[in-house]
Amino acid sequence: MKTIRYFATTLLIATTPVLAEAPQDRLQSQDVFDLEYAADLNISDDGKSVYFIRHFMDIQQDKKLGNIWKVDRQGQLTPVTSGQHQDFSLALSPDNKRLAYVSTQSGSAQIHMQWLDKGVGGQMTHLTSTPGGLTWSPDGQYLAFSMFVKDKPNTPVNLKGKPEGAKWAEPAIYIDELYYRADGGGYAEPGNQQLFVLSSEGGTPRQLTFDGFDHGGALSFSKDGKALYFSANRHAEHEMEPLNSEIYRLDLASGKITAMTDRVGPDSQPAVSPDGKLLAYLGFDDQGTNYENARVHLMNLQSGDVRVLTADLDRSVDDIEWDAKGKGLYIQYDDQGKTLVAYQPLDGKRKILTDALGGQSYGRPYTGSEFDVAEDGTLVFTYSNPQRPADVAVVAKGKTEPLTRLNDDALGHKQLARIEEIWYKSSADGRDIQGWIAYPPGFDKSKKYPLLLEIHGGPVTAYGPHFSAEVQLFAAAGYVVLYTNPRGSSSYGKEFAQTIHLNYPSQDYDDLMSGVDKVIDMGFIKEDELFVTGGSGGGVLTAWIVGHTDRFKAAVVAKPVINWYSFVLTSDFYPYFNKYWFASKPWENPELYLKRSPISYVGNVKTPTMLLTGEADYRTPISETEQFYQALKLQQVETAMVRIPDAPHGIYKRPSNLMSKVEYILWWFEKYRNPQDNAKEQ
């Protein structure tokens, strides 16, 4: 597979060396097309069968696709669907005889149904937009889902006088919406996400909501199937208060919508108990900070009384599921870079069932996973292994048992990096910081290696001991790779995450430098060959680092924010960033915005620094990259800009884009690892 290279100038092509070909037993960038991972897990009530999406990379279309597979408790794999398309949003019927899902098999995303006992399937809809969140009614007669419904475009001016057959320019586009573009979705069409219900025998879906609010996410039927619970922000100021969602009840017969919660803060993921008497949901009180823990709430549907089940848990709960008897909930949350599932009884002590979830963020080692539970308590989840993307595993009678090995054929013959956890003290205040070291294949502690510091984005997210194609490729190229969770990362509690509130970047810089010092002290690092890279929030910190130290030989700043002032005024989700990251508008406190902006320290930069961003990135727009690039040029610092055509913020969604990203980073670093050799090539 030939990597397409996009250089800032043709001069670079003529004056730079070509990377040496990696040994065949080492991971190579084109191997990303061989990766697979599991998602959308649905376990049968008896715990004997698991249906899931087996994602794969199509090298011809350069995209991720996925089909439905079944795996039994003996690990026997059976395809349910096949083809060069994407299946998703699996929903197993209450009687376990049918599997509803969304598929692009027909060329557009439509609801399909598979009759599992008969081995036949078919397309159920002919929709104009992509449906999502498929949810069965308790009696199996209906499917609820959400779907975008277009409104008429707002075109206040229509040009007159166009002759028949004339070829005029495309008409002007009029925009007056607060949210007018979204990363990964482009410029927004007028309309909203609405709720629908469809007979499980097919036919025409019935629209349930019609107003100018977005409805979606997790849906839950009442026990009698006469009402639907959902989350939405239906407040008058919903656009300027993006986190203020409530739980609502929609009566299917009358269409009446009733608010079940009423507080400032996000309430989401409603889940009605098996007996229909209780409503569980996630939420927190909005304090205007960069981070709060989402807690499990329990509402008595008769009295309206609410209590918090996880008040003692200093972690944010991401997902919930009732047990079959309604005596408690299974909850998912991150802790110290790992993802856990615990059983939380309605009364009693919480019990951790496994901490081995992960593997769905195959590009970088982020947390990312899911689970499902059978009626007998068998827990199925996406299994995390630092050397493999997500597999399917179960926990039964306290024992974890992997059921699939989706990547043994692609990776079993490769020498991969060994991942080791480390803890160290920050030089800023002695705070404990967690990190991981990826050792290159064939590592020999008596030898010296270059060090590559890789920084996560977010900033309130977390890395962990999970598979990462990027980290593995860096290690395969001979680098010791360090990745850490500096202050502000999630999975360490509220106080740790809030240390960067109105204070980012700050001492997280010290946390990262202390990690570098820790690894150097281990004795196998070439101290004159230190390199640094990171994306998004990691790009911010990489640009911050080169403005505050010269200790790195070279840096690659990926999809960064360089100027917080311009970022807040160009990013897609700007009402959120303005309110929760700065608590003031840019012109009200320009000093704070500039104090935290890497552009303010560009005069200090001496490190050769490459910029890399997708041209369709609306989260950290490429104008941020261009500012730093041009500033570095004015400072006569060695720099280059790599623009990934049509790529949004999530560059790695196209496998070849992930290849380009890794190859450019390694090429830039190799250029400065051996300057004498480079001079000979030139």
C-alpha positions as CSV (number, residue, x, y, z in Angstrom):
1,M,0.0,0.0,0.0
2,K,1.6,3.3,-1.1
3,T,1.3,6.1,1.5
4,I,0.1,9.4,-0.1
5,R,2.3,12.2,1.1
6,Y,1.1,15.8,1.3
7,F,4.1,18.2,1.8
8,A,3.9,21.8,2.6
9,T,6.5,22.6,-0.1
10,T,8.0,20.6,-2.9
11,L,11.4,21.5,-1.5
12,L,10.9,19.0,1.3
13,I,10.5,16.1,-1.1
14,A,13.9,16.8,-2.6
15,T,15.8,17.3,0.6
16,T,14.6,14.6,3.0
17,P,15.5,10.9,3.4
18,V,13.1,8.0,2.9
19,L,12.3,6.0,6.0
20,A,13.8,2.5,6.1
21,E,11.4,-0.4,5.6
22,A,10.5,-2.0,8.9
23,P,11.1,-5.8,9.3
24,Q,8.1,-7.9,8.4
25,D,7.8,-9.2,12.0
26,R,7.3,-5.6,13.2
27,L,4.0,-3.7,12.9
28,Q,3.9,-1.4,9.8
29,S,1.5,1.4,9.0
30,Q,-0.3,-0.5,6.2
31,D,-1.1,-3.2,8.8
32,V,-3.9,-1.0,10.2
33,F,-6.0,-2.3,7.3
34,D,-5.8,-5.7,8.9
35,L,-7.3,-4.7,12.2
36,E,-10.7,-5.7,13.5
37,Y,-12.6,-4.9,16.7
38,A,-15.9,-5.7,18.4
39,A,-18.7,-3.3,19.2
40,D,-22.5,-3.1,19.7
41,L,-22.7,-6.2,22.0
42,N,-26.0,-7.9,22.6
43,I,-26.2,-11.0,24.8
44,S,-29.1,-13.4,24.8
45,D,-31.2,-13.8,27.9
46,D,-29.7,-17.3,28.6
47,G,-26.2,-16.0,28.3
48,K,-25.3,-18.5,25.6
49,S,-25.0,-16.3,22.5
50,V,-23.5,-12.9,21.9
51,Y,-24.3,-10.8,18.8
52,F,-21.9,-8.1,17.9
53,I,-20.5,-5.9,15.1
54,R,-17.2,-7.2,13.8
55,H,-15.6,-4.0,12.4
56,F,-13.0,-4.3,9.7
57,M,-11.1,-2.0,7.4
58,D,-11.8,-2.0,3.7
59,I,-8.6,-1.2,1.9
60,Q,-10.4,-0.5,-1.4
61,Q,-12.9,2.0,0.0
62,D,-10.4,3.2,2.7
63,K,-13.1,3.1,5.4
64,K,-14.2,1.2,8.4
65,L,-17.1,-1.3,7.8
66,G,-18.8,-3.9,9.9
67,N,-21.0,-6.9,9.8
68,I,-23.0,-8.8,12.5
69,W,-21.5,-12.0,14.0
70,K,-22.6,-14.3,16.7
71,V,-20.2,-16.0,19.2
72,D,-21.3,-18.7,21.6
73,R,-19.8,-19.6,25.0
74,Q,-17.4,-22.1,23.3
75,G,-16.0,-19.3,21.1
76,Q,-17.7,-20.6,17.9
77,L,-18.1,-17.7,15.5
78,T,-20.9,-17.5,13.0
79,P,-21.7,-14.7,10.6
80,V,-25.2,-13.2,10.7
81,T,-24.7,-10.7,7.9
82,S,-21.9,-10.2,5.4
83,G,-20.9,-7.7,2.7
84,Q,-19.0,-4.5,2.1
85,H,-21.3,-2.2,4.2
86,Q,-21.7,-1.0,7.7
87,D,-24.2,-2.5,10.2
88,F,-24.7,-0.8,13.6
89,S,-27.2,-0.1,16.4
90,L,-28.0,-3.7,17.2
91,A,-31.1,-4.4,19.3
92,L,-32.1,-7.9,20.3
93,S,-35.9,-8.4,20.7
94,P,-37.4,-9.2,24.1
95,D,-38.1,-12.8,23.0
96,N,-34.6,-13.1,21.6
97,K,-36.0,-14.3,18.2
98,R,-35.3,-11.2,16.2
99,L,-32.4,-8.8,15.8
100,A,-33.1,-5.2,14.7
101,Y,-30.2,-3.2,13.3
102,V,-29.3,-0.3,11.0
103,S,-27.4,-1.1,7.8
104,T,-26.1,0.7,4.8
105,Q,-26.5,-2.5,2.7
106,S,-29.0,-0.8,0.3
107,G,-26.8,2.3,-0.2
108,S,-28.4,4.3,2.6
109,A,-28.8,3.7,6.3
110,Q,-32.1,1.8,6.9
111,I,-33.6,-0.4,9.6
112,H,-33.2,-4.1,9.0
113,M,-34.5,-7.1,10.8
114,Q,-33.0,-10.6,11.2
115,W,-35.3,-13.5,12.2
116,L,-32.7,-15.5,14.1
117,D,-34.7,-18.7,14.4
118,K,-35.4,-18.8,10.7
119,G,-32.0,-17.4,9.4
120,V,-33.6,-14.8,7.2
121,G,-33.6,-11.0,7.2
122,G,-34.9,-8.0,5.4
123,Q,-35.0,-4.3,5.1
124,M,-37.8,-2.7,7.1
125,T,-37.7,1.0,6.1
126,H,-37.0,3.5,3.4
127,L,-36.0,6.5,5.4
128,T,-34.5,9.8,4.2
129,S,-32.0,10.1,7.1
130,T,-30.0,7.8,9.3
131,P,-31.9,6.2,12.2
132,G,-30.3,5.5,15.6
133,G,-30.9,4.3,19.1
134,L,-33.1,1.3,18.2
135,T,-35.2,0.3,21.2
136,W,-37.8,-2.4,21.5
137,S,-41.1,-2.1,23.3
138,P,-41.5,-4.6,26.1
139,D,-44.1,-6.6,24.1
140,G,-41.8,-6.7,21.0
141,Q,-44.5,-5.0,18.8
142,Y,-42.6,-1.7,18.2
143,L,-39.2,-0.2,17.7
144,A,-38.5,3.4,18.8
145,F,-35.7,5.3,17.3
146,S,-34.4,8.8,16.5
147,M,-33.8,10.4,13.1
148,F,-32.9,13.8,11.7
149,V,-35.9,15.6,10.1
150,K,-35.1,18.4,7.7
151,D,-36.8,21.8,7.8
152,K,-37.2,24.2,4.9
153,P,-34.0,26.2,4.3
154,N,-34.0,29.8,5.4
155,T,-33.4,31.7,2.1
156,P,-34.7,35.3,2.6
157,V,-33.3,36.4,-0.7
158,N,-34.1,34.9,-4.1
159,L,-32.5,36.3,-7.2
160,K,-34.7,37.2,-10.1
161,G,-34.0,37.6,-13.8
162,K,-32.1,34.4,-14.5
163,P,-32.7,33.5,-18.2
164,E,-33.7,29.9,-19.0
165,G,-30.6,27.8,-19.5
166,A,-28.3,30.3,-17.9
167,K,-25.4,29.0,-15.8
168,W,-25.2,31.3,-12.8
169,A,-23.1,30.8,-9.7
170,E,-24.3,28.7,-6.8
171,P,-26.7,30.7,-4.7
172,A,-25.5,32.4,-1.5
173,I,-25.9,30.5,1.7
174,Y,-27.7,32.3,4.5
175,I,-26.8,31.3,8.1
176,D,-28.4,32.5,11.3
177,E,-28.2,29.4,13.5
178,L,-26.0,29.4,16.7
179,Y,-24.7,25.9,15.8
180,Y,-24.1,26.1,12.1
181,R,-21.4,23.5,11.5
182,A,-20.2,20.4,13.3
183,D,-17.0,18.4,13.2
184,G,-17.5,15.3,11.1
185,G,-20.9,16.6,9.8
186,G,-20.0,19.7,8.0
187,Y,-22.3,22.7,7.7
188,A,-25.6,22.0,9.3
189,E,-28.9,21.6,7.4
190,P,-32.0,23.1,9.0
191,G,-33.8,20.6,11.1
192,N,-33.8,18.5,14.3
193,Q,-33.4,15.0,15.6
194,Q,-36.9,13.7,16.2
195,L,-38.3,10.5,17.8
196,F,-40.3,7.8,15.8
197,V,-41.9,4.5,16.5
198,L,-42.1,1.7,14.0
199,S,-44.1,-1.5,14.0
200,S,-41.8,-4.5,14.3
201,E,-43.6,-5.9,11.2
202,G,-42.5,-3.0,9.1
203,G,-44.5,-0.2,7.5
204,T,-44.4,3.5,7.9
205,P,-42.8,5.0,11.0
206,R,-44.9,7.4,13.1
207,Q,-43.2,10.6,14.1
208,L,-43.6,11.4,17.8
209,T,-41.9,14.8,18.3
210,F,-42.1,17.8,16.0
211,D,-40.7,20.9,17.6
212,G,-37.4,22.6,17.2
213,F,-35.4,20.6,19.8
214,D,-33.0,17.7,19.3
215,H,-34.2,14.3,20.8
216,G,-32.0,11.3,20.9
217,G,-29.6,9.2,23.0
218,A,-30.8,6.3,25.1
219,L,-34.6,5.5,25.0
220,S,-36.6,3.5,27.4
221,F,-40.2,2.3,27.2
222,S,-42.5,2.2,30.3
223,K,-43.3,-1.4,31.3
224,D,-46.8,-1.3,29.7
225,G,-45.3,0.1,26.5
226,K,-47.6,3.2,26.5
227,A,-44.9,5.8,27.1
228,L,-41.3,6.5,26.1
229,Y,-38.7,8.1,28.2
230,F,-35.9,10.1,26.6
231,S,-33.4,12.9,27.3
232,A,-33.5,16.3,25.6
233,N,-32.7,20.0,26.2
234,R,-36.1,21.5,25.5
235,H,-35.5,24.8,27.4
236,A,-35.9,28.1,25.7
237,E,-32.2,28.9,26.2
238,H,-31.2,25.4,25.1
239,E,-28.6,26.6,22.6
240,M,-26.7,28.9,25.1
241,E,-27.1,26.3,27.9
242,P,-25.9,23.2,26.1
243,L,-25.7,20.9,29.2
244,N,-29.1,21.6,30.6
245,S,-31.0,18.5,29.5
246,E,-33.9,16.8,31.3
247,I,-35.6,13.4,31.3
248,Y,-39.0,13.5,29.6
249,R,-41.9,11.1,29.4
250,L,-43.8,10.9,26.1
251,D,-47.3,9.4,26.0
252,L,-47.5,7.5,22.8
253,A,-51.3,7.8,22.5
254,S,-51.7,11.6,23.0
255,G,-48.1,12.8,22.2
256,K,-48.0,14.7,25.5
257,I,-44.5,15.3,26.8
258,T,-43.9,15.7,30.5
259,A,-40.6,16.7,32.2
260,M,-39.6,14.2,34.8
261,T,-36.5,16.2,36.0
262,D,-36.0,19.9,36.6
263,R,-32.6,21.1,37.5
264,V,-29.7,22.9,35.9
265,G,-27.5,20.2,34.6
266,P,-27.5,17.2,32.2
267,D,-29.8,14.3,32.9
268,S,-29.5,11.5,30.4
269,Q,-29.7,7.7,29.7
270,P,-33.1,6.9,31.2
271,A,-33.7,3.3,32.1
272,V,-37.0,2.0,33.5
273,S,-36.7,-0.9,36.0
274,P,-38.1,-4.3,35.1
275,D,-41.1,-3.8,37.4
276,G,-41.8,-0.4,35.9
277,K,-41.8,1.4,39.2
278,L,-38.3,3.1,39.1
279,L,-36.4,5.2,36.6
280,A,-32.6,5.2,36.7
281,Y,-30.7,7.9,34.9
282,L,-27.3,9.7,34.9
283,G,-26.7,13.4,35.7
284,F,-25.1,16.1,37.8
285,D,-25.7,19.6,38.9
286,D,-24.0,22.1,36.6
287,Q,-21.5,24.1,38.5
288,G,-20.0,25.8,35.4
289,T,-16.7,23.8,35.8
290,N,-14.7,21.9,33.3
291,Y,-15.7,18.6,34.9
292,E,-18.3,17.0,37.2
293,N,-19.0,13.4,38.1
294,A,-22.1,11.9,36.4
295,R,-24.0,10.0,39.1
296,V,-26.6,7.3,39.1
297,H,-30.0,8.7,40.1
298,L,-33.1,6.7,41.0
299,M,-36.6,8.1,40.7
300,N,-39.7,6.6,42.1
301,L,-42.2,7.0,39.3
302,Q,-45.2,7.1,41.6
303,S,-44.0,9.6,44.2
304,G,-41.3,11.4,42.1
305,D,-38.8,11.1,44.9
306,V,-35.2,10.9,43.7
307,R,-32.1,9.5,45.4
308,V,-28.5,9.2,44.3
309,L,-27.0,5.7,44.2
310,T,-23.4,6.6,43.7
311,A,-22.9,9.6,45.9
312,D,-19.8,7.9,47.5
313,L,-18.2,7.2,44.1
314,D,-15.7,9.8,43.0
315,R,-15.8,8.7,39.4
316,S,-18.1,9.6,36.5
317,V,-20.5,6.8,35.5
318,D,-20.8,6.4,31.7
319,D,-23.4,3.7,31.3
320,I,-26.1,1.8,33.3
321,E,-28.2,-1.4,32.9
322,W,-30.7,-2.9,35.2
323,D,-30.4,-6.5,36.4
324,A,-33.2,-8.8,35.4
325,K,-34.8,-8.8,38.8
326,G,-34.6,-5.0,39.3
327,K,-32.6,-5.3,42.5
328,G,-29.7,-3.2,41.2
329,L,-27.8,-1.8,38.3
330,Y,-24.7,-2.6,36.4
331,I,-22.6,0.5,36.0
332,Q,-19.6,1.4,33.9
333,Y,-16.9,4.0,34.8
334,D,-13.2,4.7,34.3
335,D,-10.7,4.4,37.1
336,Q,-7.0,5.1,36.7
337,G,-7.0,4.6,33.0
338,K,-9.0,1.4,33.1
339,T,-12.7,0.9,32.5
340,L,-14.7,-1.1,35.1
341,V,-18.1,-2.6,35.4
342,A,-19.5,-2.9,38.9
343,Y,-22.8,-4.1,40.3
344,Q,-24.6,-1.4,42.3
345,P,-27.5,-2.8,44.4
346,L,-30.4,-0.5,45.3
347,D,-29.4,-1.0,48.9
348,G,-26.0,-2.3,49.8
349,K,-22.3,-2.3,48.8
350,R,-21.1,-1.9,45.2
351,K,-19.0,-4.8,43.8
352,I,-16.5,-4.5,41.0
353,L,-17.0,-7.3,38.4
354,T,-14.1,-6.5,36.0
355,D,-11.6,-3.8,35.1
356,A,-10.7,-5.3,31.7
357,L,-12.9,-3.2,29.4
358,G,-11.5,-1.2,26.4
359,G,-10.0,-1.6,23.0
360,Q,-12.4,0.3,20.9
361,S,-10.2,3.3,20.3
362,Y,-7.7,1.5,18.3
363,G,-5.8,4.6,17.1
364,R,-4.6,5.9,20.5
365,P,-4.9,4.2,23.9
366,Y,-8.0,5.9,25.1
367,T,-10.6,4.3,27.3
368,G,-13.6,3.2,25.2
369,S,-15.8,0.2,25.7
370,E,-19.2,-1.2,26.3
371,F,-21.0,-4.1,28.0
372,D,-24.3,-6.0,28.2
373,V,-25.8,-8.4,30.8
374,A,-27.9,-11.5,30.4
375,E,-30.8,-12.4,32.6
376,D,-28.7,-14.9,34.5
377,G,-26.1,-12.2,35.3
378,T,-23.5,-13.2,32.6
379,L,-21.6,-10.1,31.7
380,V,-20.3,-9.6,28.2
381,F,-18.0,-6.7,27.4
382,T,-15.4,-5.5,24.9
383,Y,-12.1,-6.9,26.3
384,S,-9.0,-4.7,26.6
385,N,-5.6,-6.1,25.8
386,P,-2.6,-3.7,25.3
387,Q,-1.6,-5.8,22.3
388,R,-5.0,-6.3,20.7
389,P,-8.0,-4.2,19.7
390,A,-11.4,-5.0,21.4
391,D,-12.4,-8.6,21.6
392,V,-15.6,-10.1,23.1
393,A,-15.3,-11.5,26.6
394,V,-17.6,-12.7,29.4
395,V,-17.6,-12.7,33.1
396,A,-19.4,-15.7,34.6
397,K,-19.1,-16.8,38.2
398,G,-16.4,-14.3,38.8
399,K,-14.2,-15.5,35.9
400,T,-13.2,-13.5,32.8
401,E,-13.2,-15.6,29.6
402,P,-12.3,-14.1,26.2
403,L,-14.6,-15.5,23.5
404,T,-12.9,-14.1,20.4
405,R,-9.4,-13.5,19.1
406,L,-10.2,-11.3,16.2
407,N,-6.7,-10.1,15.5
408,D,-4.5,-13.2,16.2
409,D,-4.2,-13.7,12.4
410,A,-3.1,-10.2,11.8
411,L,-1.0,-9.6,14.9
412,G,0.0,-13.0,16.2
413,H,3.1,-13.2,14.1
414,K,4.2,-9.6,14.9
415,Q,6.6,-8.5,17.6
416,L,4.6,-5.8,19.5
417,A,5.5,-3.4,22.2
418,R,5.3,-4.5,25.8
419,I,3.3,-2.0,27.9
420,E,4.4,-1.2,31.5
421,E,2.6,1.0,34.0
422,I,4.6,3.6,36.0
423,W,3.7,6.1,38.7
424,Y,5.8,9.1,39.6
425,K,5.7,12.4,41.5
426,S,5.0,15.7,39.7
427,S,7.7,18.4,40.2
428,A,4.9,21.0,40.6
429,D,3.5,19.7,43.8
430,G,4.4,16.1,44.5
431,R,1.1,14.9,43.0
432,D,1.0,11.2,41.9
433,I,0.8,10.8,38.2
434,Q,0.2,7.6,36.3
435,G,1.7,6.7,32.9
436,W,2.7,3.8,30.7
437,I,5.9,2.9,28.8
438,A,5.8,1.1,25.5
439,Y,9.0,-0.8,24.9
440,P,10.2,-1.4,21.3
441,P,10.2,-5.0,20.2
442,G,13.5,-6.6,21.1
443,F,14.1,-4.1,23.9
444,D,17.5,-4.4,25.6
445,K,17.8,-2.3,28.8
446,S,21.6,-2.2,28.4
447,K,21.1,-0.2,25.2
448,K,20.0,3.4,24.7
449,Y,16.8,4.4,22.8
450,P,15.2,7.6,21.7
451,L,12.2,8.7,23.8
452,L,8.8,9.7,22.3
453,L,6.4,11.5,24.6
454,E,2.8,11.1,23.3
455,I,0.1,13.3,24.9
456,H,-3.6,12.7,25.0
457,G,-6.3,15.1,24.0
458,G,-9.5,16.1,25.7
459,P,-8.1,17.5,27.9
460,V,-10.5,15.7,30.4
461,T,-10.0,12.2,28.9
462,A,-7.7,9.3,29.8
463,Y,-5.2,7.0,28.3
464,G,-4.8,3.5,29.7
465,P,-3.3,0.0,29.2
466,H,-5.2,-0.4,25.9
467,F,-4.2,-1.2,22.3
468,S,-3.0,1.7,20.2
469,A,-1.9,1.4,16.6
470,E,-0.1,4.7,16.8
471,V,1.9,3.8,20.0
472,Q,2.7,0.3,18.6
473,L,3.9,1.8,15.3
474,F,6.1,4.3,17.1
475,A,7.6,1.5,19.2
476,A,8.1,-0.6,16.1
477,A,10.2,2.2,14.7
478,G,12.6,1.9,17.6
479,Y,11.2,4.5,20.1
480,V,10.5,4.0,23.7
481,V,7.1,5.6,24.0
482,L,5.8,7.4,27.1
483,Y,2.1,8.3,27.5
484,T,0.7,9.6,30.7
485,N,-2.5,11.0,32.4
486,P,-1.4,14.4,33.6
487,R,-3.6,16.5,35.9
488,G,-7.0,17.3,34.3
489,S,-7.3,13.7,33.1
490,S,-10.5,11.8,33.8
491,S,-10.6,8.5,35.9
492,Y,-8.9,10.0,39.0
493,G,-11.8,11.9,40.5
494,K,-13.3,15.3,40.5
495,E,-10.5,17.2,42.2
496,F,-7.8,15.8,39.9
497,A,-9.9,16.8,36.8
498,Q,-10.7,20.2,38.1
499,T,-7.1,21.2,38.7
500,I,-7.1,22.6,35.2
501,H,-10.4,24.5,35.5
502,L,-9.6,28.0,34.1
503,N,-6.0,26.9,34.4
504,Y,-5.1,25.0,31.2
505,P,-2.3,24.5,30.2
506,S,-0.5,25.0,33.5
507,Q,1.1,22.4,35.9
508,D,0.1,19.6,33.5
509,Y,3.3,20.7,31.7
510,D,5.3,19.9,34.9
511,D,3.5,16.5,35.1
512,L,4.6,15.6,31.6
513,M,8.2,16.8,32.1
514,S,8.4,14.8,35.4
515,G,7.4,11.7,33.4
516,V,10.1,12.3,30.9
517,D,12.6,12.7,33.7
518,K,11.3,9.5,35.4
519,V,12.0,7.4,32.2
520,I,15.4,9.0,31.6
521,D,16.4,8.0,35.2
522,M,15.7,4.4,34.3
523,G,18.9,4.5,32.3
524,F,18.0,3.4,28.7
525,I,17.2,6.7,27.0
526,K,19.3,8.8,24.7
527,E,19.0,12.2,26.5
528,D,19.8,14.1,23.3
529,E,17.1,12.3,21.4
530,L,13.8,13.3,23.0
531,F,10.7,13.9,20.8
532,V,7.1,15.0,21.6
533,T,3.8,14.8,19.9
534,G,0.1,14.9,20.8
535,G,-3.3,15.6,19.2
536,S,-6.1,18.0,20.1
537,G,-5.6,18.8,23.7
538,G,-2.3,16.9,23.3
539,G,-1.5,19.3,20.4
540,V,-2.1,22.2,22.7
541,L,0.3,20.8,25.3
542,T,2.9,20.0,22.6
543,A,2.8,23.6,21.3
544,W,3.0,24.8,25.0
545,I,6.0,22.5,25.6
546,V,8.1,23.9,22.7
547,G,7.3,27.4,23.9
548,H,8.6,26.6,27.4
549,T,11.6,24.3,26.9
550,D,14.2,23.4,24.2
551,R,14.9,19.9,25.5
552,F,13.1,18.1,22.6
553,K,14.9,17.5,19.3
554,A,11.7,17.9,17.3
555,A,7.9,18.1,17.9
556,V,4.7,17.3,15.9
557,V,1.7,19.3,16.9
558,A,-1.5,17.6,15.7
559,K,-4.9,19.4,15.4
560,P,-4.1,21.9,18.1
561,V,-5.6,25.0,19.7
562,I,-3.0,27.7,19.3
563,N,-5.0,30.8,20.2
564,W,-7.9,30.4,22.6
565,Y,-9.4,33.7,21.6
566,S,-9.7,32.7,17.9
567,F,-10.6,29.1,18.8
568,V,-13.7,30.1,20.8
569,L,-14.9,32.2,17.9
570,T,-14.3,29.5,15.2
571,S,-14.9,26.1,16.8
572,D,-18.2,24.2,16.3
573,F,-19.2,23.9,20.0
574,Y,-18.2,27.5,20.9
575,P,-21.0,28.2,23.5
576,Y,-19.7,25.3,25.6
577,F,-16.0,26.2,25.4
578,N,-16.7,29.9,26.2
579,K,-18.7,29.1,29.3
580,Y,-17.0,26.0,30.8
581,W,-13.4,26.6,29.9
582,F,-13.0,30.3,30.4
583,A,-16.2,31.6,32.2
584,S,-16.0,34.8,30.2
585,K,-16.1,35.9,26.6
586,P,-12.8,36.5,24.8
587,W,-13.1,40.3,24.7
588,E,-14.2,40.4,28.4
589,N,-10.9,38.8,29.6
590,P,-8.4,38.7,26.7
591,E,-5.5,38.5,29.2
592,L,-6.7,35.0,30.4
593,Y,-7.2,33.8,26.9
594,L,-3.8,34.9,25.7
595,K,-2.0,33.7,28.9
596,R,-3.1,30.2,28.2
597,S,-2.5,30.3,24.4
598,P,0.6,28.7,23.0
599,I,0.8,31.5,20.4
600,S,1.8,33.9,23.3
601,Y,5.1,31.9,23.7
602,V,6.0,31.4,20.1
603,G,8.9,33.8,20.4
604,N,10.6,31.2,22.7
605,V,10.3,28.3,20.3
606,K,13.5,26.9,18.9
607,T,12.4,23.3,18.4
608,P,11.8,22.1,14.9
609,T,8.0,21.8,14.9
610,M,5.6,20.2,12.3
611,L,1.9,20.9,12.3
612,L,-0.7,18.3,11.2
613,T,-4.4,18.8,11.0
614,G,-7.4,17.7,8.9
615,E,-8.7,20.3,6.5
616,A,-12.3,19.5,7.5
617,D,-11.6,19.8,11.2
618,Y,-14.3,22.1,12.8
619,R,-13.4,21.2,16.4
620,T,-9.9,22.7,16.3
621,P,-10.1,24.4,12.9
622,I,-7.1,24.3,10.6
623,S,-6.8,28.1,11.0
624,E,-5.3,27.4,14.4
625,T,-2.6,25.3,12.8
626,E,-2.0,28.0,10.2
627,Q,-1.5,30.7,12.9
628,F,1.3,28.7,14.5
629,Y,2.9,27.7,11.2
630,Q,3.1,31.3,10.0
631,A,4.3,32.5,13.4
632,L,7.1,29.9,13.4
633,K,8.0,30.9,9.8
634,L,8.2,34.6,11.0
635,Q,10.5,33.4,13.8
636,Q,12.6,31.4,11.3
637,V,12.0,28.2,13.2
638,E,12.2,25.0,11.2
639,T,8.6,24.0,10.5
640,A,6.2,22.4,8.1
641,M,2.5,22.0,7.7
642,V,0.7,18.7,6.8
643,R,-2.9,19.1,5.8
644,I,-5.1,16.0,5.6
645,P,-7.7,16.6,2.9
646,D,-11.4,16.0,3.9
647,A,-10.4,14.8,7.4
648,P,-12.3,15.9,10.4
649,H,-11.0,16.1,14.0
650,G,-11.0,12.3,14.2
651,I,-8.3,11.8,11.6
652,Y,-8.0,8.0,12.1
653,K,-11.5,7.3,10.9
654,R,-10.0,6.8,7.5
655,P,-7.2,4.1,7.8
656,S,-5.0,5.8,5.3
657,N,-5.2,9.0,7.2
658,L,-3.9,7.2,10.3
659,M,-1.1,5.9,8.2
660,S,-0.3,9.4,6.9
661,K,-0.3,10.8,10.4
662,V,2.1,8.2,11.8
663,E,4.4,8.2,8.8
664,Y,4.7,12.0,8.8
665,I,5.4,12.0,12.6
666,L,8.1,9.4,12.2
667,W,9.6,11.0,9.1
668,W,9.9,14.3,10.9
669,F,11.5,12.8,14.0
670,E,13.9,10.7,11.9
671,K,14.9,13.9,10.1
672,Y,16.3,15.2,13.4
673,R,17.5,12.0,15.0
674,N,20.4,11.7,12.6
675,P,21.3,15.2,11.2
676,Q,24.6,14.0,9.8
677,D,23.0,11.3,7.7
678,N,20.4,13.7,6.5
679,A,23.1,16.1,5.4
680,K,24.7,13.3,3.4
681,E,21.4,12.5,1.7
682,Q,20.9,16.2,0.8
